[in-house]
Amino acid sequence: MSTLALFGGKPEISVPFATYNRIGTTEREAVLETLESGILSGYVGAPGPGFNGGPKVQELEARWADTFHISHAVAVNSATSGLFAALGACGVGPGDEVIVPPYTMSATAVAPFVYGGVPVFVDIEPESFCLDVERVRDAITNRTKAIIAVNLFGHPARLAELRALADARGIYLVEDNSQAPLATENGVFTGTIGHIGVFSLNRHKHIQTGEGGICTTNDGDLALRLKLIRNHGENLIEHHNVPTAQDLIGFNYRLTELSAAVGLAQLERATEIVDEREALGHRLSAGVSGLPGLTPPQVRTGCRHTFYAWPLRYDADAVGVPRSVFLRAMAAEGVPLDGGYVAPLYRLPIFKARKSRHGPHECPVTERMHEHEEIGFGICAFELSETLIDQIATTFHKIYEHRIELAERYTRA
Ligand SMILES: Cc1ncc(COP(=O)(O)O)c(C=O)c1O
């Protein structure tokens, strides 16, 4: 058996992982053409055609709506802006509660604060790392205005169930679909099952414009509110005659024409990019299956996982090695993994400084995933080939085969 790199052996992978570059000739040409047009933004924050932005933004929205089979797509300059706009469009106000998971990027859970709302943390289920529907049900009160479900790592939350629950209770379901473009639940695209979906186009995502985002909805009234919030809506409320939105504050969440041009080129390639990442994710799962204590990502029946990340569940008792030691051994072999994604968000100072709370239950699954079980690999972060994926899988096996030695040497150290 070869020596572990951690103990002086030759690393399994000796070349550092390169950053995944999805930008090519089409994007370059689209940007040049837009530059030459002289129109870098078409927005005007007043009644008139400029309210909806320039030609590239509008084309991106039309194509996005076509691709995702949705009535309205509203381009914004980040998913963070999109989440803020979504809660504003839902009418979240002071004291209104918004149910959020604690295992997500911070923007999901700070969004309610923008309107004086209260984030209410509800635990995730261990299989998908997404909201636990029964816990959500228990957490709804007469102050609940919305639920934000995150389709984490590229896998759908239990969206149809959450939408039915939201409709039954007269509240909104917002999907934070930043990590899951083209994922599906029962054949329906994520980002289109909630009342509003929010996509990210930041540089880490499957398709990107550097910074950017898209909100989606089938509701014309919500689409108008999203547009008013995106673009100085206070100047347009009278023009659009929205009596229920007199107090709406418009921001500047406008995407530039250059970014929209890149977005259009990327959207053309979205299927190809997502199919490839999905196949690499499944290949890694197959390569790592069958090792007791290592559970590759599970895909719920009827769902498509698009593998923004590849989240493994690690059982330290079954393997006999603490997660941190396993990760150290993998890193020494040249495989960059992360342990535990983000700390449960309620630990951040802002959630103590401002009003937030848990639902009726604590979040033990989130705590366990963060502290002990979850190991992530950034499928969308790196240039990857099937060969490299196979090498990563081989490395998992190598560390696994050395687990007794690893445990002994770790205990002695
Ligand atoms: C789940 C989730 N929500 C929101 C965001 C924020 O996206 P953006 O950087 O486009 O504002 C991200 C980005 O990392 C994310 O992963």
The ligand as a Gaussian input file, in Angstrom:
#p B3LYP/6-31G(d) Opt

LIG

0 1
 C      -27.564000      30.188000      -1.664000
 C      -27.070000      31.550000      -2.063000
 N      -27.861000      32.604000      -1.857000
 C      -27.487000      33.846000      -2.206000
 C      -26.248000      34.087000      -2.747000
 C      -25.858000      35.483000      -3.095000
 O      -25.589000      35.581000      -4.462000
 P      -24.938000      36.881000      -5.104000
 O      -23.464000      36.780000      -4.927000
 O      -25.341000      36.818000      -6.552000
 O      -25.521000      38.065000      -4.430000
 C      -25.375000      33.021000      -2.977000
 C      -24.038000      33.257000      -3.521000
 O      -23.046000      32.695000      -3.146000
 C      -25.793000      31.718000      -2.621000
 O      -24.999000      30.659000      -2.837000

